[in-house]
Amino acid sequence: MSKKQKNNKNSKQNAGDLFGLALWIFAAFGLEIVLIFIESKIYAVSSLNWTIRQNCLHWALISLFWAIISFLIVRSAKKDYDFDIFKRQQNPTMTQILFSVLLVIVGILFVSYMSGGFKPVSEYKKLGSVQFIFQYITYFFKSILVMLAIALGQKAGDLYFQKDQIPWGGYFLAVSWGFIQFIIQNPATGLFTVALSVLFGVLFMINHKNARIVFPMIAIVLML
């Protein structure tokens, strides 16, 4: 076996390992479905009719689970696969920053359209102050999972296909997060999630795959 063939084989093996790690994010998104099912059985009532206390407990639990999973994934990526997800990368140019701002605005408009208005305002009116706080805590941890899915999916795609100018991370997020939304929400929300996932993938690419920079942008879009 030539050195080039050996390197390609190792790259595909590493890609497979990282993809396997990324699947834990898919499981983390799906965990909310399982949690809702269990809680609904315990409360003997549909999640649509939960009390304020039950809703807040659900959001607190899923946030805790997502926080633990995110920590373990970041640690495993660095320790087991020598991939520091939040390592400082090349800074974007001013043109790239302006384009990123444009994409963030487009993302916020997407979210506002699906939310039926400016998301924080509509959420606050619907939930009230206590539930609003707990709900937004989950949005923060969901933003972390989204960032990790993009970073791991991108790295795996770069290694496997040896083409690092394609937003593999956005595609992986679209398949994982988008699929979950098709199940727990509806087709329209699923399609919206797929589009938003690709947008996040492009955002990651134009910022030189710098998770430190892109994560706040993703959080802003998902929260606003």
C-alpha positions in Angstrom: 0.0 0.0 0.0 1.4 3.4 -1.0 1.8 6.2 1.5 -1.0 8.2 -0.3 -3.4 5.2 0.0 -2.5 4.7 3.6 -3.2 8.3 4.4 -6.5 8.2 2.6 -7.4 5.1 4.6 -6.5 6.7 7.9 -8.5 9.8 6.9 -11.6 7.8 6.2 -11.1 5.9 9.5 -10.8 9.2 11.4 -13.8 10.6 9.5 -15.8 7.5 10.5 -14.8 8.0 14.2 -15.8 11.7 14.1 -19.1 10.9 12.4 -19.8 8.3 15.1 -19.2 11.0 17.7 -21.5 13.4 15.8 -24.3 10.8 16.0 -24.4 11.4 19.7 -25.7 14.9 18.9 -28.4 13.3 16.8 -29.3 11.1 19.8 -29.3 14.2 22.0 -31.8 15.9 19.8 -33.9 12.7 19.8 -33.6 12.5 23.6 -36.2 15.3 23.9 -38.8 13.1 22.2 -38.1 10.3 24.7 -38.2 12.7 27.6 -41.6 14.2 26.5 -43.0 10.6 26.1 -41.9 9.6 29.6 -43.1 12.8 31.3 -46.4 12.6 29.5 -46.9 9.1 30.9 -45.9 10.1 34.4 -48.3 13.2 34.3 -51.0 11.2 32.4 -51.5 14.3 30.2 -50.3 15.5 26.8 -47.4 17.8 26.7 -49.7 20.4 25.2 -51.6 20.6 28.5 -48.6 20.6 31.0 -48.6 23.1 33.8 -46.1 25.9 34.1 -44.2 23.8 36.7 -44.1 20.7 34.4 -42.9 22.7 31.4 -40.1 24.3 33.4 -39.1 21.0 34.8 -38.9 19.5 31.3 -36.8 22.4 30.0 -34.5 22.2 33.1 -34.0 18.4 32.5 -33.3 18.6 28.8 -30.9 21.5 29.3 -29.0 19.5 31.9 -28.8 16.4 29.6 -27.7 18.6 26.7 -25.1 20.3 28.8 -23.6 17.0 29.9 -23.7 15.5 26.4 -22.0 18.6 24.9 -19.3 18.6 27.5 -18.6 14.9 26.9 -18.5 15.4 23.1 -16.1 18.3 23.3 -13.8 16.4 25.7 -13.9 13.2 23.6 -13.2 15.0 20.3 -10.1 16.6 21.8 -8.9 13.7 23.9 -9.7 10.7 21.6 -9.5 12.3 18.2 -7.1 15.3 18.6 -9.8 17.6 17.4 -10.2 20.8 19.4 -13.6 22.1 18.3 -13.2 25.5 19.8 -9.6 26.0 18.8 -8.9 29.6 17.6 -8.7 29.7 13.8 -7.9 32.3 11.2 -10.0 35.5 11.7 -12.5 36.4 8.9 -11.9 39.4 6.7 -14.2 42.4 6.9 -16.0 41.2 3.8 -16.6 37.9 5.4 -17.9 39.5 8.6 -20.3 41.7 6.6 -21.6 38.6 4.7 -21.9 36.8 8.1 -24.0 39.6 9.5 -26.2 39.4 6.4 -26.7 35.7 6.9 -27.5 36.2 10.6 -30.2 38.7 9.6 -31.6 36.3 7.1 -31.6 33.6 9.8 -33.4 35.9 12.2 -36.0 36.7 9.5 -36.5 32.9 9.0 -37.1 32.4 12.7 -39.4 35.4 13.0 -41.5 34.1 10.1 -41.8 30.7 11.6 -42.5 32.2 15.1 -45.2 34.5 13.7 -43.3 37.6 14.8 -40.1 38.6 16.6 -39.4 35.5 18.6 -38.5 36.9 22.0 -41.7 39.0 22.0 -44.0 36.3 20.8 -42.4 33.8 23.2 -42.7 36.1 26.2 -46.4 36.9 25.4 -47.2 33.2 25.1 -45.1 31.8 28.0 -44.8 34.6 30.6 -41.6 35.5 32.4 -40.8 32.2 34.3 -41.4 29.9 31.4 -39.7 32.3 29.0 -36.4 32.1 31.1 -36.4 28.3 31.2 -37.3 28.0 27.5 -34.4 30.3 26.6 -32.0 28.3 28.7 -32.8 25.3 26.4 -32.2 27.5 23.3 -28.7 28.2 24.6 -27.8 24.6 25.0 -29.5 23.7 21.7 -27.2 26.3 20.1 -24.2 24.5 21.5 -25.4 21.1 20.1 -26.0 22.8 16.7 -22.5 24.2 16.7 -21.0 20.8 17.7 -23.0 19.0 14.9 -21.7 21.5 12.3 -18.1 21.3 13.5 -18.0 17.5 13.7 -19.9 17.0 10.5 -17.6 19.4 8.7 -14.4 17.7 9.9 -15.7 14.3 9.1 -16.7 15.4 5.6 -13.4 17.1 5.0 -11.5 14.0 5.9 -13.7 11.5 4.1 -14.2 13.3 0.8 -11.0 15.3 0.9 -12.9 18.4 -0.2 -12.9 21.0 2.4 -14.8 23.8 0.6 -18.3 22.1 0.9 -20.5 22.8 4.0 -20.6 19.2 5.1 -21.5 20.3 8.6 -24.6 22.1 7.5 -25.7 19.0 5.5 -25.2 16.8 8.6 -27.2 19.2 10.7 -29.9 19.3 8.2 -30.2 15.5 8.2 -30.1 15.1 12.0 -31.8 18.2 13.5 -34.1 18.5 10.5 -35.2 14.9 10.7 -36.1 15.3 14.4 -38.1 18.4 13.6 -40.1 16.5 11.0 -41.0 14.0 13.7 -41.8 16.3 16.7 -43.1 19.3 14.8 -44.4 19.2 11.2 -43.1 19.1 7.6 -43.0 22.9 7.3 -40.9 23.2 10.4 -38.7 20.4 9.2 -38.1 22.1 5.9 -37.4 25.4 7.7 -34.9 23.6 9.9 -33.1 22.1 6.9 -32.8 25.5 5.3 -31.5 27.0 8.5 -29.0 24.2 8.9 -27.5 24.8 5.5 -27.3 28.5 6.3 -25.4 27.7 9.5 -23.1 25.5 7.6 -22.3 28.2 5.1 -21.8 30.6 8.0 -19.2 28.2 9.5 -17.4 28.0 6.2 -17.0 31.7 5.5 -15.6 32.2 9.0 -12.8 29.7 8.4 -14.5 27.0 10.5 -14.0 29.1 13.6 -16.5 27.8 16.2 -15.5 30.5 18.6 -16.9 33.1 16.2 -19.8 31.2 14.7 -21.3 29.9 18.0 -22.5 33.4 19.2 -24.0 34.0 15.7 -26.0 30.7 15.9 -27.2 31.5 19.4 -28.4 34.9 18.3 -30.4 33.4 15.4 -31.9 30.7 17.5 -32.8 33.1 20.3 -34.0 36.0 18.2 
